[in-house]
Amino acid sequence: MPKPEAAKTENKPKEKAKKKASGVSVLYKVEGDKVSRARPTCERCGPGYFMADHDSRYTCGHCGFTRYKQK
């Protein structure tokens, strides 16, 4: 008696996750002739060090300073 064959699965290509935009273009917004910063700068490190935007807080990757968002 022949053995039953195992169910074959189709090889579908996996969908690639879209990369988030990174670099300087994410940190600034251009509104008309004015350029504004999209994220706050670190209070300890000074201008030039942007803070990472998390769900409930901003965090500096350079010194570790954390500022919580107001609800």
C-alpha positions in Angstrom: 0.0 0.0 0.0 1.5 3.4 -1.0 2.2 5.9 1.7 0.2 9.2 1.6 2.2 12.2 0.5 2.6 15.0 2.9 0.7 18.2 2.1 2.9 20.4 -0.1 3.2 24.0 0.7 3.7 26.6 -2.0 6.8 28.7 -1.8 5.6 32.3 -1.8 8.1 35.1 -1.7 8.0 37.0 1.6 6.9 40.6 1.6 9.8 42.9 2.5 9.3 45.4 5.2 9.4 49.0 4.0 12.3 50.9 5.5 11.6 54.0 7.4 13.2 57.2 6.0 16.4 58.1 7.8 18.9 60.8 7.7 18.8 64.5 7.9 15.6 64.9 5.8 13.6 63.4 8.7 14.9 65.8 11.3 13.8 69.0 9.5 10.6 70.3 7.9 10.5 72.9 5.2 7.5 75.2 5.3 7.6 77.8 2.6 10.9 79.7 3.1 11.3 78.6 6.7 13.1 75.5 8.0 11.9 74.1 11.4 13.2 71.2 13.5 10.9 68.2 13.7 12.3 66.9 17.0 13.6 68.7 20.1 17.3 69.0 20.7 19.0 67.6 23.8 19.0 70.0 26.8 22.4 68.7 28.0 24.3 68.2 24.7 23.0 71.4 23.0 22.1 72.1 19.4 23.0 69.5 16.9 21.9 66.5 19.0 18.4 65.6 18.2 16.3 63.4 20.6 14.7 60.1 19.5 10.9 60.1 19.4 9.4 57.2 21.3 5.7 56.6 22.2 5.8 58.4 25.6 9.2 60.1 25.7 12.1 61.7 23.9 15.5 60.2 24.5 19.0 61.5 23.6 21.2 58.8 22.1 24.4 60.6 23.0 24.0 61.2 26.7 20.9 59.2 27.6 18.8 62.1 28.8 15.1 61.3 28.8 12.2 63.8 28.6 8.6 62.5 29.0 5.8 63.8 26.8 2.9 65.6 28.3 -0.4 63.9 28.0 
